[in-house]
Amino acid sequence: ITPSDIGAIAYSQGPGLGPCLRVGAAIARGLSSRLAVPLIGVNHCVAHIE
């Protein structure tokens, strides 16, 4: 996979442990910004269903 293959970055918004969610969100924001792709917040529980 190359950076040009990535069309969006998704990350878990919660529910979950605050510190873990903040780290994941920070990394996702950085990747999204660096790659200039959309950032999509996903509910952790709903992601399991879909």
mmCIF file as Biopython writes it, N, C-alpha, C and O atoms, coordinates in Angstrom:
data_model
#
loop_
_atom_site.group_PDB
_atom_site.id
_atom_site.type_symbol
_atom_site.label_atom_id
_atom_site.label_alt_id
_atom_site.label_comp_id
_atom_site.label_asym_id
_atom_site.label_entity_id
_atom_site.label_seq_id
_atom_site.pdbx_PDB_ins_code
_atom_site.Cartn_x
_atom_site.Cartn_y
_atom_site.Cartn_z
_atom_site.occupancy
_atom_site.B_iso_or_equiv
_atom_site.auth_seq_id
_atom_site.auth_asym_id
_atom_site.pdbx_PDB_model_num
ATOM 1   N N  . ILE A ? 1  ? 0.847   -1.176 0.000  1.0 0.0 1  A 1 
ATOM 2   C CA . ILE A ? 1  ? 0.000   0.000  0.000  1.0 0.0 1  A 1 
ATOM 3   C C  . ILE A ? 1  ? 0.896   1.244  0.000  1.0 0.0 1  A 1 
ATOM 4   O O  . ILE A ? 1  ? 1.909   1.307  0.696  1.0 0.0 1  A 1 
ATOM 5   N N  . THR A ? 2  ? 0.497   2.199  -0.782 1.0 0.0 2  A 1 
ATOM 6   C CA . THR A ? 2  ? 1.239   3.462  -0.833 1.0 0.0 2  A 1 
ATOM 7   C C  . THR A ? 2  ? 0.327   4.588  -0.352 1.0 0.0 2  A 1 
ATOM 8   O O  . THR A ? 2  ? -0.893  4.427  -0.338 1.0 0.0 2  A 1 
ATOM 9   N N  . PRO A ? 3  ? 0.892   5.710  0.038  1.0 0.0 3  A 1 
ATOM 10  C CA . PRO A ? 3  ? 0.052   6.819  0.499  1.0 0.0 3  A 1 
ATOM 11  C C  . PRO A ? 3  ? -1.016  7.234  -0.513 1.0 0.0 3  A 1 
ATOM 12  O O  . PRO A ? 3  ? -2.104  7.653  -0.117 1.0 0.0 3  A 1 
ATOM 13  N N  . SER A ? 4  ? -0.732  7.127  -1.782 1.0 0.0 4  A 1 
ATOM 14  C CA . SER A ? 4  ? -1.719  7.528  -2.791 1.0 0.0 4  A 1 
ATOM 15  C C  . SER A ? 4  ? -2.904  6.563  -2.855 1.0 0.0 4  A 1 
ATOM 16  O O  . SER A ? 4  ? -3.938  6.896  -3.435 1.0 0.0 4  A 1 
ATOM 17  N N  . ASP A ? 5  ? -2.768  5.372  -2.266 1.0 0.0 5  A 1 
ATOM 18  C CA . ASP A ? 5  ? -3.864  4.402  -2.220 1.0 0.0 5  A 1 
ATOM 19  C C  . ASP A ? 5  ? -4.893  4.739  -1.141 1.0 0.0 5  A 1 
ATOM 20  O O  . ASP A ? 5  ? -5.996  4.192  -1.152 1.0 0.0 5  A 1 
ATOM 21  N N  . ILE A ? 6  ? -4.550  5.623  -0.218 1.0 0.0 6  A 1 
ATOM 22  C CA . ILE A ? 6  ? -5.410  5.932  0.921  1.0 0.0 6  A 1 
ATOM 23  C C  . ILE A ? 6  ? -6.333  7.088  0.568  1.0 0.0 6  A 1 
ATOM 24  O O  . ILE A ? 6  ? -5.883  8.178  0.217  1.0 0.0 6  A 1 
ATOM 25  N N  . GLY A ? 7  ? -7.648  6.827  0.668  1.0 0.0 7  A 1 
ATOM 26  C CA . GLY A ? 7  ? -8.626  7.844  0.303  1.0 0.0 7  A 1 
ATOM 27  C C  . GLY A ? 7  ? -9.264  8.535  1.489  1.0 0.0 7  A 1 
ATOM 28  O O  . GLY A ? 7  ? -9.894  9.581  1.329  1.0 0.0 7  A 1 
ATOM 29  N N  . ALA A ? 8  ? -9.113  7.968  2.684  1.0 0.0 8  A 1 
ATOM 30  C CA . ALA A ? 8  ? -9.680  8.556  3.901  1.0 0.0 8  A 1 
ATOM 31  C C  . ALA A ? 8  ? -9.050  7.863  5.103  1.0 0.0 8  A 1 
ATOM 32  O O  . ALA A ? 8  ? -8.505  6.765  4.991  1.0 0.0 8  A 1 
ATOM 33  N N  . ILE A ? 9  ? -9.136  8.522  6.249  1.0 0.0 9  A 1 
ATOM 34  C CA . ILE A ? 9  ? -8.659  7.959  7.510  1.0 0.0 9  A 1 
ATOM 35  C C  . ILE A ? 9  ? -9.857  7.896  8.452  1.0 0.0 9  A 1 
ATOM 36  O O  . ILE A ? 9  ? -10.524 8.905  8.677  1.0 0.0 9  A 1 
ATOM 37  N N  . ALA A ? 10 ? -10.132 6.722  9.000  1.0 0.0 10 A 1 
ATOM 38  C CA . ALA A ? 10 ? -11.207 6.559  9.978  1.0 0.0 10 A 1 
ATOM 39  C C  . ALA A ? 10 ? -10.584 6.230  11.332 1.0 0.0 10 A 1 
ATOM 40  O O  . ALA A ? 10 ? -9.549  5.569  11.413 1.0 0.0 10 A 1 
ATOM 41  N N  . TYR A ? 11 ? -11.238 6.704  12.390 1.0 0.0 11 A 1 
ATOM 42  C CA . TYR A ? 11 ? -10.745 6.431  13.738 1.0 0.0 11 A 1 
ATOM 43  C C  . TYR A ? 11 ? -11.921 6.278  14.688 1.0 0.0 11 A 1 
ATOM 44  O O  . TYR A ? 11 ? -13.018 6.763  14.411 1.0 0.0 11 A 1 
ATOM 45  N N  . SER A ? 12 ? -11.695 5.610  15.795 1.0 0.0 12 A 1 
ATOM 46  C CA . SER A ? 12 ? -12.741 5.391  16.789 1.0 0.0 12 A 1 
ATOM 47  C C  . SER A ? 12 ? -12.908 6.630  17.660 1.0 0.0 12 A 1 
ATOM 48  O O  . SER A ? 12 ? -11.960 7.080  18.304 1.0 0.0 12 A 1 
ATOM 49  N N  . GLN A ? 13 ? -14.132 7.182  17.674 1.0 0.0 13 A 1 
ATOM 50  C CA . GLN A ? 13 ? -14.445 8.330  18.520 1.0 0.0 13 A 1 
ATOM 51  C C  . GLN A ? 13 ? -14.890 7.884  19.904 1.0 0.0 13 A 1 
ATOM 52  O O  . GLN A ? 13 ? -14.938 8.697  20.827 1.0 0.0 13 A 1 
ATOM 53  N N  . GLY A ? 14 ? -15.206 6.643  20.060 1.0 0.0 14 A 1 
ATOM 54  C CA . GLY A ? 14 ? -15.675 6.136  21.339 1.0 0.0 14 A 1 
ATOM 55  C C  . GLY A ? 14 ? -16.856 5.224  21.113 1.0 0.0 14 A 1 
ATOM 56  O O  . GLY A ? 14 ? -17.268 5.060  19.965 1.0 0.0 14 A 1 
ATOM 57  N N  . PRO A ? 15 ? -17.405 4.640  22.105 1.0 0.0 15 A 1 
ATOM 58  C CA . PRO A ? 15 ? -16.965 4.736  23.488 1.0 0.0 15 A 1 
ATOM 59  C C  . PRO A ? 15 ? -15.646 3.997  23.703 1.0 0.0 15 A 1 
ATOM 60  O O  . PRO A ? 15 ? -15.262 3.126  22.921 1.0 0.0 15 A 1 
ATOM 61  N N  . GLY A ? 16 ? -14.984 4.360  24.758 1.0 0.0 16 A 1 
ATOM 62  C CA . GLY A ? 16 ? -13.709 3.736  25.081 1.0 0.0 16 A 1 
ATOM 63  C C  . GLY A ? 16 ? -12.969 4.541  26.128 1.0 0.0 16 A 1 
ATOM 64  O O  . GLY A ? 16 ? -13.502 5.497  26.691 1.0 0.0 16 A 1 
ATOM 65  N N  . LEU A ? 17 ? -11.755 4.150  26.379 1.0 0.0 17 A 1 
ATOM 66  C CA . LEU A ? 17 ? -10.928 4.831  27.370 1.0 0.0 17 A 1 
ATOM 67  C C  . LEU A ? 17 ? -10.381 6.132  26.790 1.0 0.0 17 A 1 
ATOM 68  O O  . LEU A ? 17 ? -9.790  6.142  25.710 1.0 0.0 17 A 1 
ATOM 69  N N  . GLY A ? 18 ? -10.581 7.218  27.512 1.0 0.0 18 A 1 
ATOM 70  C CA . GLY A ? 18 ? -10.197 8.543  27.043 1.0 0.0 18 A 1 
ATOM 71  C C  . GLY A ? 18 ? -8.781  8.667  26.523 1.0 0.0 18 A 1 
ATOM 72  O O  . GLY A ? 18 ? -8.585  9.151  25.408 1.0 0.0 18 A 1 
ATOM 73  N N  . PRO A ? 19 ? -7.777  8.244  27.295 1.0 0.0 19 A 1 
ATOM 74  C CA . PRO A ? 19 ? -6.401  8.394  26.810 1.0 0.0 19 A 1 
ATOM 75  C C  . PRO A ? 19 ? -6.146  7.640  25.498 1.0 0.0 19 A 1 
ATOM 76  O O  . PRO A ? 19 ? -5.453  8.140  24.611 1.0 0.0 19 A 1 
ATOM 77  N N  . CYS A ? 20 ? -6.701  6.461  25.390 1.0 0.0 20 A 1 
ATOM 78  C CA . CYS A ? 20 ? -6.512  5.667  24.164 1.0 0.0 20 A 1 
ATOM 79  C C  . CYS A ? 20 ? -7.188  6.340  22.977 1.0 0.0 20 A 1 
ATOM 80  O O  . CYS A ? 20 ? -6.627  6.394  21.883 1.0 0.0 20 A 1 
ATOM 81  N N  . LEU A ? 21 ? -8.394  6.852  23.198 1.0 0.0 21 A 1 
ATOM 82  C CA . LEU A ? 21 ? -9.115  7.528  22.119 1.0 0.0 21 A 1 
ATOM 83  C C  . LEU A ? 21 ? -8.381  8.788  21.671 1.0 0.0 21 A 1 
ATOM 84  O O  . LEU A ? 21 ? -8.333  9.089  20.478 1.0 0.0 21 A 1 
ATOM 85  N N  . ARG A ? 22 ? -7.814  9.518  22.617 1.0 0.0 22 A 1 
ATOM 86  C CA . ARG A ? 22 ? -7.082  10.743 22.264 1.0 0.0 22 A 1 
ATOM 87  C C  . ARG A ? 22 ? -5.835  10.437 21.440 1.0 0.0 22 A 1 
ATOM 88  O O  . ARG A ? 22 ? -5.528  11.152 20.486 1.0 0.0 22 A 1 
ATOM 89  N N  . VAL A ? 23 ? -5.123  9.384  21.803 1.0 0.0 23 A 1 
ATOM 90  C CA . VAL A ? 23 ? -3.926  9.005  21.039 1.0 0.0 23 A 1 
ATOM 91  C C  . VAL A ? 23 ? -4.321  8.601  19.621 1.0 0.0 23 A 1 
ATOM 92  O O  . VAL A ? 23 ? -3.706  9.041  18.650 1.0 0.0 23 A 1 
ATOM 93  N N  . GLY A ? 24 ? -5.344  7.766  19.509 1.0 0.0 24 A 1 
ATOM 94  C CA . GLY A ? 24 ? -5.804  7.341  18.186 1.0 0.0 24 A 1 
ATOM 95  C C  . GLY A ? 24 ? -6.269  8.511  17.338 1.0 0.0 24 A 1 
ATOM 96  O O  . GLY A ? 24 ? -5.965  8.584  16.147 1.0 0.0 24 A 1 
ATOM 97  N N  . ALA A ? 25 ? -7.011  9.431  17.959 1.0 0.0 25 A 1 
ATOM 98  C CA . ALA A ? 25 ? -7.507  10.601 17.230 1.0 0.0 25 A 1 
ATOM 99  C C  . ALA A ? 25 ? -6.357  11.497 16.784 1.0 0.0 25 A 1 
ATOM 100 O O  . ALA A ? 25 ? -6.376  12.026 15.672 1.0 0.0 25 A 1 
ATOM 101 N N  . ALA A ? 26 ? -5.368  11.668 17.635 1.0 0.0 26 A 1 
ATOM 102 C CA . ALA A ? 26 ? -4.223  12.515 17.284 1.0 0.0 26 A 1 
ATOM 103 C C  . ALA A ? 26 ? -3.447  11.928 16.106 1.0 0.0 26 A 1 
ATOM 104 O O  . ALA A ? 26 ? -3.049  12.651 15.192 1.0 0.0 26 A 1 
ATOM 105 N N  . ILE A ? 27 ? -3.240  10.633 16.135 1.0 0.0 27 A 1 
ATOM 106 C CA . ILE A ? 27 ? -2.528  9.983  15.028 1.0 0.0 27 A 1 
ATOM 107 C C  . ILE A ? 27 ? -3.352  10.073 13.749 1.0 0.0 27 A 1 
ATOM 108 O O  . ILE A ? 27 ? -2.817  10.353 12.676 1.0 0.0 27 A 1 
ATOM 109 N N  . ALA A ? 28 ? -4.650  9.835  13.868 1.0 0.0 28 A 1 
ATOM 110 C CA . ALA A ? 28 ? -5.527  9.916  12.696 1.0 0.0 28 A 1 
ATOM 111 C C  . ALA A ? 28 ? -5.532  11.325 12.110 1.0 0.0 28 A 1 
ATOM 112 O O  . ALA A ? 28 ? -5.469  11.491 10.892 1.0 0.0 28 A 1 
ATOM 113 N N  . ARG A ? 29 ? -5.608  12.351 12.981 1.0 0.0 29 A 1 
ATOM 114 C CA . ARG A ? 29 ? -5.577  13.739 12.495 1.0 0.0 29 A 1 
ATOM 115 C C  . ARG A ? 29 ? -4.270  14.041 11.772 1.0 0.0 29 A 1 
ATOM 116 O O  . ARG A ? 29 ? -4.263  14.695 10.729 1.0 0.0 29 A 1 
ATOM 117 N N  . GLY A ? 30 ? -3.174  13.565 12.331 1.0 0.0 30 A 1 
ATOM 118 C CA . GLY A ? 30 ? -1.877  13.789 11.697 1.0 0.0 30 A 1 
ATOM 119 C C  . GLY A ? 30 ? -1.783  13.134 10.330 1.0 0.0 30 A 1 
ATOM 120 O O  . GLY A ? 30 ? -1.322  13.750 9.370  1.0 0.0 30 A 1 
ATOM 121 N N  . LEU A ? 31 ? -2.218  11.889 10.244 1.0 0.0 31 A 1 
ATOM 122 C CA . LEU A ? 31 ? -2.196  11.185 8.957  1.0 0.0 31 A 1 
ATOM 123 C C  . LEU A ? 31 ? -3.105  11.862 7.942  1.0 0.0 31 A 1 
ATOM 124 O O  . LEU A ? 31 ? -2.738  12.044 6.781  1.0 0.0 31 A 1 
ATOM 125 N N  . SER A ? 32 ? -4.299  12.231 8.398  1.0 0.0 32 A 1 
ATOM 126 C CA . SER A ? 32 ? -5.257  12.880 7.515  1.0 0.0 32 A 1 
ATOM 127 C C  . SER A ? 32 ? -4.694  14.187 6.966  1.0 0.0 32 A 1 
ATOM 128 O O  . SER A ? 32 ? -4.825  14.484 5.779  1.0 0.0 32 A 1 
ATOM 129 N N  . SER A ? 33 ? -4.079  14.947 7.833  1.0 0.0 33 A 1 
ATOM 130 C CA . SER A ? 33 ? -3.495  16.219 7.414  1.0 0.0 33 A 1 
ATOM 131 C C  . SER A ? 33 ? -2.331  16.002 6.454  1.0 0.0 33 A 1 
ATOM 132 O O  . SER A ? 33 ? -2.233  16.658 5.417  1.0 0.0 33 A 1 
ATOM 133 N N  . ARG A ? 34 ? -1.469  15.090 6.809  1.0 0.0 34 A 1 
ATOM 134 C CA . ARG A ? 34 ? -0.269  14.820 5.992  1.0 0.0 34 A 1 
ATOM 135 C C  . ARG A ? 34 ? -0.631  14.298 4.605  1.0 0.0 34 A 1 
ATOM 136 O O  . ARG A ? 34 ? -0.007  14.664 3.608  1.0 0.0 34 A 1 
ATOM 137 N N  . LEU A ? 35 ? -1.656  13.431 4.556  1.0 0.0 35 A 1 
ATOM 138 C CA . LEU A ? 35 ? -2.043  12.825 3.283  1.0 0.0 35 A 1 
ATOM 139 C C  . LEU A ? 35 ? -3.115  13.628 2.547  1.0 0.0 35 A 1 
ATOM 140 O O  . LEU A ? 35 ? -3.464  13.309 1.410  1.0 0.0 35 A 1 
ATOM 141 N N  . ALA A ? 36 ? -3.632  14.665 3.194  1.0 0.0 36 A 1 
ATOM 142 C CA . ALA A ? 36 ? -4.688  15.515 2.612  1.0 0.0 36 A 1 
ATOM 143 C C  . ALA A ? 36 ? -5.905  14.691 2.200  1.0 0.0 36 A 1 
ATOM 144 O O  . ALA A ? 36 ? -6.412  14.813 1.085  1.0 0.0 36 A 1 
ATOM 145 N N  . VAL A ? 37 ? -6.362  13.845 3.133  1.0 0.0 37 A 1 
ATOM 146 C CA . VAL A ? 37 ? -7.555  13.028 2.904  1.0 0.0 37 A 1 
ATOM 147 C C  . VAL A ? 37 ? -8.555  13.299 4.027  1.0 0.0 37 A 1 
ATOM 148 O O  . VAL A ? 37 ? -8.174  13.794 5.087  1.0 0.0 37 A 1 
ATOM 149 N N  . PRO A ? 38 ? -9.833  12.979 3.802  1.0 0.0 38 A 1 
ATOM 150 C CA . PRO A ? 38 ? -10.843 13.211 4.833  1.0 0.0 38 A 1 
ATOM 151 C C  . PRO A ? 38 ? -10.591 12.387 6.093  1.0 0.0 38 A 1 
ATOM 152 O O  . PRO A ? 38 ? -10.037 11.289 6.040  1.0 0.0 38 A 1 
ATOM 153 N N  . LEU A ? 39 ? -11.011 12.944 7.219  1.0 0.0 39 A 1 
ATOM 154 C CA . LEU A ? 39 ? -10.932 12.276 8.515  1.0 0.0 39 A 1 
ATOM 155 C C  . LEU A ? 39 ? -12.353 11.903 8.923  1.0 0.0 39 A 1 
ATOM 156 O O  . LEU A ? 39 ? -13.237 12.760 8.945  1.0 0.0 39 A 1 
ATOM 157 N N  . ILE A ? 40 ? -12.578 10.630 9.245  1.0 0.0 40 A 1 
ATOM 158 C CA . ILE A ? 40 ? -13.919 10.144 9.546  1.0 0.0 40 A 1 
ATOM 159 C C  . ILE A ? 40 ? -13.929 9.526  10.941 1.0 0.0 40 A 1 
ATOM 160 O O  . ILE A ? 40 ? -13.268 8.518  11.190 1.0 0.0 40 A 1 
ATOM 161 N N  . GLY A ? 41 ? -14.682 10.141 11.841 1.0 0.0 41 A 1 
ATOM 162 C CA . GLY A ? 41 ? -14.849 9.593  13.180 1.0 0.0 41 A 1 
ATOM 163 C C  . GLY A ? 41 ? -15.936 8.536  13.177 1.0 0.0 41 A 1 
ATOM 164 O O  . GLY A ? 41 ? -17.010 8.742  12.611 1.0 0.0 41 A 1 
ATOM 165 N N  . VAL A ? 42 ? -15.659 7.401  13.809 1.0 0.0 42 A 1 
ATOM 166 C CA . VAL A ? 42 ? -16.577 6.269  13.808 1.0 0.0 42 A 1 
ATOM 167 C C  . VAL A ? 42 ? -16.882 5.858  15.244 1.0 0.0 42 A 1 
ATOM 168 O O  . VAL A ? 42 ? -15.983 5.799  16.083 1.0 0.0 42 A 1 
ATOM 169 N N  . ASN A ? 43 ? -18.154 5.573  15.524 1.0 0.0 43 A 1 
ATOM 170 C CA . ASN A ? 43 ? -18.529 5.031  16.821 1.0 0.0 43 A 1 
ATOM 171 C C  . ASN A ? 43 ? -18.030 3.595  16.884 1.0 0.0 43 A 1 
ATOM 172 O O  . ASN A ? 43 ? -18.337 2.792  16.003 1.0 0.0 43 A 1 
ATOM 173 N N  . HIS A ? 44 ? -17.276 3.271  17.903 1.0 0.0 44 A 1 
ATOM 174 C CA . HIS A ? 44 ? -16.649 1.956  18.033 1.0 0.0 44 A 1 
ATOM 175 C C  . HIS A ? 44 ? -17.676 0.827  17.979 1.0 0.0 44 A 1 
ATOM 176 O O  . HIS A ? 44 ? -17.472 -0.164 17.277 1.0 0.0 44 A 1 
ATOM 177 N N  . CYS A ? 45 ? -18.762 0.968  18.707 1.0 0.0 45 A 1 
ATOM 178 C CA . CYS A ? 45 ? -19.782 -0.096 18.756 1.0 0.0 45 A 1 
ATOM 179 C C  . CYS A ? 45 ? -20.476 -0.275 17.412 1.0 0.0 45 A 1 
ATOM 180 O O  . CYS A ? 45 ? -20.703 -1.402 16.974 1.0 0.0 45 A 1 
ATOM 181 N N  . VAL A ? 46 ? -20.808 0.819  16.765 1.0 0.0 46 A 1 
ATOM 182 C CA . VAL A ? 46 ? -21.477 0.754  15.466 1.0 0.0 46 A 1 
ATOM 183 C C  . VAL A ? 46 ? -20.549 0.130  14.424 1.0 0.0 46 A 1 
ATOM 184 O O  . VAL A ? 46 ? -21.006 -0.598 13.542 1.0 0.0 46 A 1 
ATOM 185 N N  . ALA A ? 47 ? -19.264 0.409  14.521 1.0 0.0 47 A 1 
ATOM 186 C CA . ALA A ? 47 ? -18.305 -0.157 13.563 1.0 0.0 47 A 1 
ATOM 187 C C  . ALA A ? 47 ? -18.309 -1.680 13.608 1.0 0.0 47 A 1 
ATOM 188 O O  . ALA A ? 47 ? -18.124 -2.326 12.576 1.0 0.0 47 A 1 
ATOM 189 N N  . HIS A ? 48 ? -18.517 -2.261 14.784 1.0 0.0 48 A 1 
ATOM 190 C CA . HIS A ? 48 ? -18.584 -3.720 14.883 1.0 0.0 48 A 1 
ATOM 191 C C  . HIS A ? 48 ? -19.815 -4.264 14.172 1.0 0.0 48 A 1 
ATOM 192 O O  . HIS A ? 48 ? -19.773 -5.347 13.589 1.0 0.0 48 A 1 
ATOM 193 N N  . ILE A ? 49 ? -20.901 -3.518 14.220 1.0 0.0 49 A 1 
ATOM 194 C CA . ILE A ? 49 ? -22.147 -3.963 13.596 1.0 0.0 49 A 1 
ATOM 195 C C  . ILE A ? 49 ? -22.060 -3.870 12.077 1.0 0.0 49 A 1 
ATOM 196 O O  . ILE A ? 49 ? -22.514 -4.765 11.364 1.0 0.0 49 A 1 
ATOM 197 N N  . GLU A ? 50 ? -21.478 -2.789 11.596 1.0 0.0 50 A 1 
ATOM 198 C CA . GLU A ? 50 ? -21.409 -2.578 10.153 1.0 0.0 50 A 1 
ATOM 199 C C  . GLU A ? 50 ? -20.246 -3.324 9.584  1.0 0.0 50 A 1 
ATOM 200 O O  . GLU A ? 50 ? -20.012 -3.276 8.377  1.0 0.0 50 A 1 
#
